Amino acid sequence: MNPAEVATSLLIEKTLGASPAYRKVDDSLYVIKQGSAYVMISVVPWGNDKACLRCTAQLVKGMKVDGALALELLELNTYVRFGAFAYDPAQDALLFVHSILGGTTLDKDELTATVRDVALIADEYDDKLVKKYGGQRMLDLLEEAAIENLMDKHPDKFDLKS
């Protein structure tokens, strides 16, 4: 990691570390939970001596992206203070993303405002978009995966035949 990446990671850990909603995944990836949304905070190298802090929230997976949805998202992008709605076809996922310059110029207030806004927008719009256009929220997908994992580990613990 370059010095800007290290400075960014240290600021994230110092600023967000006391929150019960915060988890460190590795030296350059963190997660914040807000309601039904999860925000991935990644520290990305930018050249040899800079860093970028990228906040990404996966809002909905498996929704049909059509003209009406695309227009609504483009309109919403004109109103949000930070970030933008985006679609990742490889994951079939609707995202909300925002990036800022990291390193020694990044301060606690800027970091907090960025993470807070991304988290609040994601938490608000994942429910609205699923209701209007279908698909599944990230929280629902994680809960399903956890239940499947539990059932795979203990497939015969509960016998319905009795």
Residue frames as a rotation matrix with the C-alpha (Angstrom) as fourth column:
MET 1
0.576 0.818 0.000 0.00
0.818 -0.576 0.000 0.00
0.000 0.000 -1.000 0.00
ASN 2
-0.265 -0.641 0.720 1.22
0.546 -0.715 -0.436 3.50
0.795 0.277 0.540 -0.77
PRO 3
-0.920 -0.183 -0.346 1.26
0.391 -0.413 -0.822 6.18
0.008 -0.892 0.452 2.00
ALA 4
-0.682 0.729 0.059 -2.04
-0.699 -0.673 0.243 7.71
0.217 0.124 0.968 0.80
GLU 5
0.019 0.674 -0.738 -3.77
-0.191 0.727 0.659 4.33
0.981 0.129 0.143 1.00
VAL 6
-0.462 -0.277 -0.843 -2.40
0.715 0.446 -0.539 3.78
0.525 -0.851 -0.008 4.51
ALA 7
-0.997 0.083 -0.011 -3.53
-0.064 -0.841 -0.537 7.25
-0.053 -0.534 0.844 5.64
THR 8
-0.363 0.918 -0.160 -7.01
-0.737 -0.178 0.652 6.64
0.570 0.355 0.741 4.19
SER 9
0.014 0.334 -0.942 -7.34
0.219 0.919 0.329 3.24
0.976 -0.211 -0.060 5.86
LEU 10
-0.732 -0.353 -0.583 -6.18
0.630 -0.026 -0.776 4.62
0.259 -0.935 0.241 9.22
LEU 11
-0.882 0.454 0.129 -8.71
-0.470 -0.868 -0.161 7.46
0.039 -0.203 0.979 9.03
ILE 12
-0.077 0.870 -0.487 -11.53
-0.485 0.394 0.781 5.02
0.871 0.296 0.392 8.20
GLU 13
-0.118 -0.022 -0.993 -10.62
0.578 0.812 -0.087 2.80
0.808 -0.584 -0.083 11.14
LYS 14
-0.909 -0.273 -0.314 -10.24
0.414 -0.511 -0.753 5.74
0.046 -0.815 0.578 13.54
THR 15
-0.781 0.623 0.045 -13.46
-0.612 -0.777 0.145 7.46
0.125 0.085 0.988 12.42
LEU 16
0.083 0.905 -0.418 -15.79
-0.774 0.323 0.545 4.47
0.628 0.278 0.727 11.99
GLY 17
-0.576 -0.507 -0.642 -14.18
-0.161 0.840 -0.518 1.85
0.802 -0.195 -0.565 14.24
ALA 18
-0.957 0.195 0.217 -16.37
-0.214 0.036 -0.976 2.47
-0.198 -0.980 0.007 17.30
SER 19
-0.200 0.945 -0.259 -19.64
-0.980 -0.196 0.039 2.03
-0.014 0.261 0.965 15.40
PRO 20
-0.252 0.176 0.951 -21.45
-0.283 0.927 -0.247 -1.29
-0.925 -0.331 -0.184 15.90
ALA 21
0.796 0.605 0.001 -22.44
-0.134 0.178 -0.975 -1.09
-0.590 0.776 0.223 12.21
TYR 22
0.444 -0.742 -0.502 -18.77
-0.894 -0.331 -0.302 -1.13
0.058 0.583 -0.810 11.08
ARG 23
0.770 -0.333 0.544 -16.74
0.148 0.923 0.356 -4.16
-0.621 -0.193 0.760 10.01
LYS 24
0.063 -0.827 -0.559 -13.21
-0.898 -0.291 0.329 -4.35
-0.435 0.482 -0.761 8.66
VAL 25
0.966 0.256 0.023 -12.94
-0.208 0.831 -0.516 -6.98
-0.151 0.494 0.856 5.92
ASP 26
0.391 -0.917 0.077 -9.25
0.920 0.387 -0.058 -6.42
0.023 0.093 0.995 5.11
ASP 27
-0.356 -0.673 -0.649 -6.69
0.725 -0.636 0.262 -3.60
-0.589 -0.377 0.715 4.99
SER 28
-0.976 -0.027 -0.217 -8.49
-0.105 -0.814 0.572 -1.80
-0.192 0.581 0.791 2.17
LEU 29
-0.480 0.866 -0.139 -12.13
-0.024 0.145 0.989 -2.96
0.877 0.478 -0.048 2.47
TYR 30
-0.968 0.250 -0.001 -14.71
-0.027 -0.109 -0.994 -2.05
-0.249 -0.962 0.112 5.11
VAL 31
-0.471 0.881 0.053 -18.48
0.492 0.212 0.845 -2.48
0.733 0.423 -0.533 5.45
ILE 32
-0.927 0.359 0.109 -21.12
-0.309 -0.567 -0.764 -0.33
-0.213 -0.741 0.637 7.12
LYS 33
-0.578 0.816 0.020 -24.70
0.761 0.530 0.375 -1.53
0.295 0.231 -0.927 7.63
GLN 34
-0.901 0.423 -0.096 -27.54
-0.361 -0.855 -0.373 0.99
-0.239 -0.301 0.923 7.57
GLY 35
0.085 0.995 0.048 -31.03
-0.835 0.098 -0.541 -0.49
-0.543 0.006 0.840 7.91
SER 36
0.740 0.262 0.619 -31.44
0.059 0.892 -0.449 -2.91
-0.670 0.369 0.645 5.02
ALA 37
0.904 -0.424 -0.057 -28.38
-0.163 -0.217 -0.963 -1.60
0.396 0.879 -0.265 3.13
TYR 38
0.542 -0.837 -0.073 -24.68
0.575 0.306 0.758 -2.44
-0.613 -0.453 0.648 3.22
VAL 39
0.923 -0.341 -0.180 -22.04
-0.380 -0.729 -0.570 0.03
0.063 0.594 -0.802 2.07
MET 40
0.578 -0.811 0.089 -18.69
0.806 0.585 0.092 -1.33
-0.127 0.019 0.992 0.94
ILE 41
0.890 -0.396 -0.225 -15.92
-0.377 -0.918 0.127 1.20
-0.256 -0.028 -0.966 1.56
SER 42
0.658 -0.688 0.307 -12.82
0.735 0.675 -0.064 0.42
-0.163 0.268 0.949 -0.46
VAL 43
0.472 -0.658 -0.587 -9.47
-0.334 -0.750 0.571 2.16
-0.816 -0.073 -0.573 -0.59
VAL 44
0.805 -0.098 0.586 -8.21
0.553 0.484 -0.679 2.08
-0.217 0.870 0.443 -4.15
PRO 45
-0.194 -0.926 -0.323 -4.69
0.543 -0.375 0.751 3.09
-0.817 -0.029 0.576 -5.24
TRP 46
0.921 0.373 0.111 -4.54
0.313 -0.541 -0.781 5.98
-0.231 0.754 -0.615 -7.67
GLY 47
0.603 -0.797 0.049 -1.18
-0.371 -0.334 -0.866 6.12
0.707 0.504 -0.497 -9.35
ASN 48
-0.075 -0.762 -0.643 1.90
0.416 0.562 -0.715 5.64
0.906 -0.321 0.275 -7.18
ASP 49
-0.877 -0.436 -0.205 1.15
0.381 -0.367 -0.849 8.16
0.295 -0.822 0.488 -4.45
LYS 50
-0.605 0.744 0.282 -2.60
-0.773 -0.634 0.016 8.81
0.191 -0.208 0.959 -4.23
ALA 51
-0.910 0.412 0.038 -5.68
0.384 0.875 -0.295 6.93
-0.155 -0.254 -0.955 -3.05
CYS 52
-0.535 0.840 0.091 -9.35
-0.541 -0.423 0.726 7.01
0.648 0.340 0.681 -3.84
LEU 53
-0.857 0.401 0.325 -12.05
-0.112 0.471 -0.875 6.12
-0.504 -0.786 -0.358 -1.33
ARG 54
-0.677 0.637 -0.368 -14.98
-0.438 0.053 0.897 4.43
0.591 0.769 0.243 -3.07
CYS 55
-0.645 0.597 0.477 -18.33
-0.378 0.293 -0.878 3.78
-0.664 -0.747 0.037 -1.36
THR 56
-0.690 0.427 -0.584 -20.55
-0.487 0.323 0.811 1.25
0.535 0.845 -0.015 -3.12
ALA 57
-0.495 0.630 0.599 -23.95
-0.489 0.368 -0.791 0.03
-0.718 -0.684 0.126 -2.00
GLN 58
-0.941 0.306 -0.142 -25.61
0.066 0.578 0.813 -2.80
0.331 0.756 -0.565 -3.87
LEU 59
-0.591 0.778 0.214 -29.28
-0.781 -0.485 -0.393 -1.86
-0.202 -0.400 0.894 -3.73
VAL 60
0.459 0.835 0.304 -31.12
-0.587 0.542 -0.601 -4.46
-0.667 0.098 0.739 -5.75
LYS 61
-0.773 -0.634 -0.018 -30.20
-0.466 0.548 0.695 -7.60
-0.431 0.545 -0.719 -7.63
GLY 62
-0.804 0.383 0.455 -32.25
0.509 0.839 0.192 -9.35
-0.308 0.386 -0.870 -10.29
MET 63
0.100 0.858 -0.504 -34.51
0.122 -0.513 -0.849 -6.51
-0.987 0.023 -0.156 -11.37
LYS 64
0.177 0.037 0.984 -35.46
0.973 0.144 -0.180 -5.95
-0.148 0.989 -0.010 -14.99
VAL 65
-0.394 -0.375 -0.839 -33.73
0.235 -0.924 0.303 -2.79
-0.889 -0.078 0.452 -16.15
ASP 66
0.050 0.491 0.869 -35.93
0.997 0.027 -0.072 -1.06
-0.059 0.871 -0.489 -18.68
GLY 67
-0.377 -0.206 0.903 -36.43
0.539 -0.842 0.033 2.45
0.753 0.499 0.429 -20.02
ALA 68
0.606 0.687 0.401 -38.74
0.045 -0.533 0.845 3.58
0.794 -0.494 -0.353 -17.20
LEU 69
0.807 -0.376 -0.455 -36.29
0.556 0.225 0.800 2.50
-0.198 -0.899 0.391 -14.50
ALA 70
-0.181 -0.941 0.284 -33.31
0.982 -0.186 0.011 3.97
0.043 0.281 0.959 -16.35
LEU 71
-0.117 0.207 0.971 -35.07
0.310 -0.921 0.234 7.33
0.943 0.329 0.044 -16.73
GLU 72
0.883 0.469 0.028 -36.09
0.097 -0.240 0.966 7.37
0.459 -0.850 -0.258 -13.06
LEU 73
0.523 -0.758 -0.390 -32.52
0.792 0.262 0.551 6.67
-0.316 -0.597 0.738 -11.97
LEU 74
-0.376 -0.649 0.662 -31.11
0.833 -0.550 -0.065 9.38
0.406 0.527 0.747 -14.25
GLU 75
0.290 0.560 0.776 -33.61
0.058 -0.820 0.570 11.85
0.955 -0.120 -0.271 -12.80
LEU 76
0.946 0.041 -0.321 -32.72
0.314 0.120 0.942 10.81
0.077 -0.992 0.101 -9.25
ASN 77
0.091 -0.996 -0.022 -29.03
0.996 0.090 0.006 11.36
-0.004 -0.022 1.000 -10.08
THR 78
-0.213 -0.147 0.966 -29.80
0.391 -0.919 -0.054 15.05
0.895 0.366 0.254 -10.62
TYR 79
0.590 0.591 0.550 -31.18
-0.261 -0.506 0.822 15.39
0.764 -0.629 -0.144 -7.06
VAL 80
0.802 -0.306 -0.513 -28.74
0.589 0.543 0.598 13.43
0.095 -0.782 0.616 -4.90
ARG 81
0.874 -0.480 -0.080 -26.02
-0.415 -0.821 0.392 15.47
-0.254 -0.309 -0.916 -3.22
PHE 82
-0.240 -0.965 0.109 -23.30
-0.813 0.261 0.521 12.83
-0.531 0.037 -0.846 -3.55
GLY 83
-0.648 -0.202 0.735 -22.87
-0.042 0.972 0.230 9.82
-0.761 0.117 -0.638 -5.77
ALA 84
-0.317 0.542 -0.778 -24.97
-0.948 -0.168 0.270 8.28
0.016 0.823 0.567 -8.50
PHE 85
0.443 0.514 0.735 -27.16
-0.368 0.851 -0.374 5.31
-0.818 -0.105 0.566 -9.23
ALA 86
-0.324 -0.601 -0.730 -25.53
-0.943 0.144 0.299 2.81
-0.075 0.786 -0.614 -11.56
TYR 87
0.822 0.542 0.173 -26.15
-0.510 0.837 -0.198 -0.63
-0.252 0.075 0.965 -13.06
ASP 88
-0.373 -0.923 0.099 -23.58
-0.816 0.377 0.438 -3.44
-0.441 0.083 -0.894 -13.10
PRO 89
0.440 0.630 -0.640 -24.67
-0.868 0.481 -0.124 -5.94
0.230 0.610 0.758 -15.79
ALA 90
-0.384 -0.662 -0.644 -22.02
-0.415 0.747 -0.520 -8.48
0.825 0.068 -0.562 -14.75
GLN 91
-0.999 0.038 -0.029 -23.66
0.042 0.388 -0.921 -8.78
-0.024 -0.921 -0.389 -11.33
ASP 92
-0.305 0.935 0.181 -27.18
0.492 -0.008 0.871 -7.91
0.815 0.355 -0.458 -12.54
ALA 93
-0.061 0.159 -0.985 -27.17
0.987 -0.140 -0.084 -5.37
-0.152 -0.977 -0.148 -9.72
LEU 94
0.523 0.258 0.812 -28.33
0.335 -0.939 0.083 -1.83
0.784 0.229 -0.578 -9.20
LEU 95
-0.155 -0.736 -0.659 -25.77
0.972 0.004 -0.234 0.18
0.175 -0.677 0.715 -7.23
PHE 96
0.963 0.140 0.228 -25.33
0.111 -0.985 0.135 3.53
0.244 -0.105 -0.964 -5.58
VAL 97
0.277 -0.953 -0.125 -21.70
0.957 0.286 -0.059 4.69
0.092 -0.104 0.990 -5.73
HIS 98
0.968 -0.118 0.221 -19.60
-0.119 -0.993 -0.012 7.68
0.221 -0.014 -0.975 -4.73
SER 99
0.338 -0.926 -0.169 -15.83
0.908 0.368 -0.199 8.23
0.247 -0.086 0.965 -4.79
ILE 100
0.984 -0.153 0.093 -13.65
-0.172 -0.953 0.249 10.87
0.051 -0.262 -0.964 -3.13
LEU 101
0.243 -0.969 -0.054 -9.95
-0.234 -0.004 -0.972 11.58
0.941 0.249 -0.228 -2.97
GLY 102
0.880 -0.014 -0.475 -8.28
0.428 0.456 0.780 9.81
0.206 -0.890 0.408 -0.05
GLY 103
-0.039 -0.994 0.107 -4.88
0.660 -0.106 -0.743 10.36
0.750 0.041 0.660 1.53
THR 104
-0.623 -0.352 -0.699 -3.78
0.780 -0.351 -0.518 13.07
-0.063 -0.868 0.493 3.92
THR 105
-0.925 0.321 0.205 -6.25
-0.259 -0.925 0.278 15.63
0.279 0.204 0.939 2.53
LEU 106
-0.095 0.916 -0.390 -9.26
0.169 0.401 0.900 13.47
0.981 0.020 -0.193 3.48
ASP 107
-0.793 -0.145 0.592 -10.74
-0.512 -0.370 -0.776 14.58
0.331 -0.918 0.219 6.79
LYS 108
-0.917 0.398 0.026 -13.10
0.278 0.683 -0.676 12.97
-0.287 -0.612 -0.737 9.28
ASP 109
-0.248 0.877 -0.412 -16.08
-0.265 -0.470 -0.842 15.20
-0.932 -0.100 0.349 8.37
GLU 110
-0.185 0.117 -0.976 -15.76
-0.980 -0.091 0.175 14.51
-0.069 0.989 0.131 4.65
LEU 111
-0.900 -0.190 -0.393 -15.47
-0.225 0.973 0.045 10.77
0.374 0.128 -0.919 5.26
THR 112
-0.774 0.633 -0.010 -18.44
0.269 0.315 -0.910 10.72
-0.573 -0.708 -0.414 7.63
ALA 113
-0.123 0.749 -0.651 -20.65
-0.601 -0.578 -0.552 12.78
-0.790 0.323 0.522 5.30
THR 114
-0.415 -0.107 -0.903 -19.81
-0.880 0.301 0.369 10.56
0.232 0.948 -0.219 2.34
VAL 115
-0.955 0.026 -0.297 -20.46
0.077 0.983 -0.164 7.26
0.288 -0.180 -0.941 4.12
ARG 116
-0.638 0.756 -0.146 -23.60
0.123 -0.088 -0.989 8.59
-0.760 -0.649 -0.037 5.82
ASP 117
-0.126 0.623 -0.772 -25.15
-0.813 -0.511 -0.280 9.90
-0.569 0.592 0.571 2.61
VAL 118
-0.564 -0.110 -0.818 -24.41
-0.670 0.640 0.376 6.74
0.483 0.760 -0.435 0.62
ALA 119
-0.969 0.172 -0.177 -25.80
0.241 0.813 -0.529 4.58
0.053 -0.556 -0.830 3.43
LEU 120
-0.490 0.831 -0.263 -28.98
-0.058 -0.332 -0.941 6.62
-0.870 -0.446 0.211 3.88
ILE 121
-0.156 0.403 -0.902 -29.70
-0.962 -0.271 0.046 6.81
-0.226 0.874 0.430 0.15
ALA 122
-0.745 -0.178 -0.643 -29.11
-0.399 0.891 0.215 3.07
0.535 0.417 -0.735 -0.23
ASP 123
-0.910 0.406 -0.088 -31.35
0.312 0.529 -0.789 2.25
-0.274 -0.745 -0.608 2.72
GLU 124
-0.285 0.842 -0.459 -34.14
-0.393 -0.539 -0.745 4.47
-0.874 -0.032 0.484 1.42
TYR 125
-0.015 0.292 -0.956 -34.07
-0.983 -0.179 -0.039 3.47
-0.182 0.940 0.290 -2.23
ASP 126
-0.946 -0.279 -0.166 -33.51
-0.309 0.930 0.197 -0.30
0.100 0.238 -0.966 -2.02
ASP 127
-0.602 0.785 0.144 -37.04
0.366 0.432 -0.824 -0.72
-0.709 -0.444 -0.548 -0.59
LYS 128
0.092 0.664 -0.742 -38.64
-0.436 -0.643 -0.629 1.76
-0.895 0.382 0.230 -3.00
LEU 129
-0.335 -0.308 -0.890 -37.03
-0.940 0.047 0.338 0.23
-0.062 0.950 -0.305 -6.07
VAL 130
-0.998 0.013 0.061 -37.90
0.012 1.000 -0.015 -3.36
-0.061 -0.014 -0.998 -5.13
LYS 131
-0.338 0.939 -0.057 -41.50
0.237 0.026 -0.971 -2.37
-0.911 -0.342 -0.231 -4.49
LYS 132
0.289 0.476 -0.831 -41.79
-0.568 -0.613 -0.549 -0.63
-0.771 0.630 0.093 -7.85
TYR 133
0.235 -0.314 -0.920 -39.56
-0.959 0.077 -0.271 -2.76
0.156 0.946 -0.283 -10.11
GLY 134
0.964 0.149 -0.219 -39.01
-0.119 0.982 0.145 -6.11
0.236 -0.114 0.965 -8.37
GLY 135
0.068 -0.980 -0.188 -35.75
-0.163 0.175 -0.971 -7.86
0.984 0.096 -0.148 -7.55
GLN 136
0.670 0.071 -0.739 -34.18
0.645 0.438 0.627 -8.48
0.368 -0.896 0.248 -4.14
ARG 137
0.790 -0.415 0.451 -32.47
-0.542 -0.816 0.201 -6.20
0.285 -0.403 -0.870 -1.66
MET 138
-0.173 -0.953 -0.249 -28.93
-0.493 0.303 -0.815 -7.04
0.852 -0.018 -0.523 -0.51
LEU 139
-0.488 0.033 0.872 -30.22
-0.862 0.136 -0.488 -7.82
-0.134 -0.990 -0.038 3.00
ASP 140
0.582 0.790 0.194 -32.71
-0.719 0.611 -0.330 -10.35
-0.379 0.052 0.924 1.61
LEU 141
0.616 -0.434 -0.658 -30.00
-0.387 0.561 -0.732 -12.05
0.686 0.705 0.178 -0.46
LEU 142
-0.480 -0.844 0.238 -27.67
-0.602 0.119 -0.790 -12.28
0.638 -0.523 -0.565 2.55
GLU 143
-0.178 0.500 0.848 -30.42
-0.887 0.291 -0.358 -13.71
-0.426 -0.816 0.392 4.75
GLU 144
0.831 0.479 -0.283 -31.25
-0.556 0.708 -0.435 -16.33
-0.008 0.519 0.855 2.11
ALA 145
0.217 -0.847 -0.486 -27.58
-0.377 0.387 -0.842 -17.27
0.901 0.365 -0.235 1.80
ALA 146
-0.575 -0.417 0.704 -27.26
-0.789 0.057 -0.611 -17.58
0.215 -0.907 -0.362 5.58
ILE 147
0.285 0.762 0.582 -30.30
-0.800 0.523 -0.293 -19.87
-0.528 -0.382 0.759 5.79
GLU 148
0.829 -0.029 -0.559 -29.03
-0.403 0.663 -0.631 -22.00
0.389 0.748 0.537 2.90
ASN 149
-0.205 -0.977 -0.051 -25.63
-0.530 0.155 -0.834 -22.26
0.823 -0.144 -0.550 4.57
LEU 150
-0.410 0.136 0.902 -27.25
-0.884 0.184 -0.430 -23.30
-0.224 -0.973 0.045 7.85
MET 151
0.648 0.741 0.178 -29.41
-0.649 0.659 -0.380 -25.90
-0.398 0.131 0.908 6.13
ASP 152
0.560 -0.522 -0.643 -26.43
-0.431 0.479 -0.765 -27.28
0.707 0.705 0.043 4.20
LYS 153
-0.504 -0.814 0.287 -24.49
-0.650 0.139 -0.747 -27.75
0.568 -0.563 -0.600 7.44
HIS 154
-0.829 0.297 0.474 -27.39
-0.277 0.517 -0.810 -29.40
-0.485 -0.803 -0.347 9.28
PRO 155
-0.665 0.579 -0.472 -29.70
-0.605 -0.047 0.795 -30.88
0.438 0.814 0.381 6.62
ASP 156
-0.160 0.638 -0.753 -31.27
0.155 0.770 0.619 -33.56
0.975 -0.018 -0.222 8.82
LYS 157
-0.969 -0.242 0.042 -31.56
0.014 -0.223 -0.975 -31.82
0.245 -0.944 0.219 12.20
PHE 158
-0.481 0.872 0.089 -35.33
-0.635 -0.276 -0.721 -31.38
-0.605 -0.403 0.687 11.92
ASP 159
-0.979 0.130 0.158 -37.33
0.195 0.830 0.522 -34.39
-0.063 0.542 -0.838 10.79
LEU 160
-0.557 0.818 -0.144 -40.72
-0.824 -0.566 -0.029 -33.43
-0.105 0.102 0.989 9.31
LYS 161
-0.426 0.370 -0.826 -41.70
-0.351 0.774 0.527 -37.09
0.834 0.514 -0.200 8.82
SER 162
-0.933 -0.008 -0.359 -42.45
0.303 0.520 -0.799 -37.72
0.193 -0.854 -0.483 12.49
